[in-house]
Structure formats: C-alpha cells, structure tokens
Amino acid sequence: MIFNCYFLIYLLLCNYKYQIMSKKNILQIVIVISFIVALGIFIQEQFKKAYIQRIIDQPIEFPQKKDLCKNSMYSTVYYPSNVGEYGRTIQLDNQSLSLLETKINLNKGKIPAGSLDGLDCIEELRIVETNLNNLEEIGNLKSVKVLILQSNYISDLSPLSKMNNIKLLNLNQNYDISDLSPLSNIKTLEKLFVSYTQVSDLNPISNLLNLNELSVSWTNVEDISPLKNLMNLKTLYIRELPITNENAANLRSNTKLTIIAN
C-alpha cells in the first residue's frame, strides 16, 4: 500500500514535469500523501482488530451427547466440567439444572423423592445458592465424581457416605456443617472444600490418603495435626485460623505441601 502511494507521488510529479514547481508545492504534496498513507494503515489495523475480536467473541461449541441417563424429567449432556482438570463429564443441561433448583426452592430445600431416579450415570452435579438442606436424593447418585454444593443450607452429610466415586466435593459456605465423619470412607476424595462452616475436627478425614487439596479457612479448626499422614496433600488453605507454628510443624514431613494462611 505504501509503495502504491509513493508511486502516486511519482505520477503527480510527472504531470508537472513541464511546469515549474516550487519546493513548497512538492512538500505539500508529500505531506498530503503521507497523511493518506498513515490514515489507510490506521483504518486497516482497526479492521484487523475488529475481525480478530469477532473471532474471540464467538461462543465455543462443544460436541454434546444428550440424554445419556434415563430420566423423564431431566436431560443430561456430556460437557466440559466446571473443574477444568476433570475434562468432560456427564451432567444436567442448563435447563434441567434450572428446573431442579426451582423445585428445591419450592420444596423447602428438599429434592422431591424419586425425582433423580434414572440419573445413575451422572458424573457431575452443581447446585449453588439454593435452599438445599437435604442430601438424601443426591446420595443415591453413585457415579458422581464432581459435587459442587456451595452456598446452601446443608448441615447433615450422612447421605454422602454412600458416594464412593467423588473426587471433588465443594461444601463451602454451608454454615451449619460441623461433622465430617460421613466423609471418612470416601477414599476417592482428592479435593475437599469446607470453608465457612462450623467444622472443628479434622480427624474424620485423616485417612483420606488421596486428598491433594483441602480448604478449611474460616472454620473452627485449631489443630491440623490429623493431616500429617496425608502425603499427597499439596495445598492446604487455613486462612483466619488460630494455627500455631508448633501445630503446623506436624506437617513438616510433607515437603510437597503448601500452606496458605493469608
């Protein structure tokens, strides 16, 4: 484009070869053409940026396998997990999830009995910021690997004791949870989040040897020594806990562990 513009200057000069041109005239022509060149480059760059932005803004479509579980009320899809490292999982589609959350809120925090029957193949369930206070129906979903139940009204974890495939369990901001005993035999657990709860005793999870991430921030925990045998634990969140250096020293043998206290 720049070459074309300066070639235009050459042609203009040629048109004046029989005329006497002052240096001032030539300078004015060069300035005008240079401005046109700069404007053209600017416009070209703006079109390029706009084109790239349109590509970035396009929604990514993932192939979906629909209705993998047999349930007359809810539909399932094979879709990227809410937790990236778990790849794709079988989960409720957005419409079904919205319907389930509505039913929970209208049914005083309980999932209607039998309404999840047939969802045996579901691998991920995310119910956040509802009135959920009862886990009886969820406890029957034995294939669930990722269970995100943040910001509800859960207190009793007993129904989860039968779920032996869970890898990630997020119970943050369920302020009435105090007892982790029902989780003591879920040996598959890799990530457990119980921040903003009433939990004080970590002994029930002291044998969950596959745990690699644990969050107990803003709880009533004062002793983290029960975690000393969890050698796969890599990240431990203990923000706003009265843990002494002497108590934390119990975990010193785990050289892979990062403790985040602030």
PyMOL commands that set and color helices and strands:
alter all, ss='L'
color gray80, all
select helices_A, chain A and resi 2-15+23-57+84-86+94-106+138-140+158-162+181-183+203-205+225-227+245-251
alter helices_A, ss='H'
color red, helices_A
select strands_A, chain A and resi 76-80+88-92+124-126+146-148+168-170+191-193+213-215+235-237+258-260
alter strands_A, ss='S'
color yellow, strands_A
deselect
rebuild
show_as cartoon
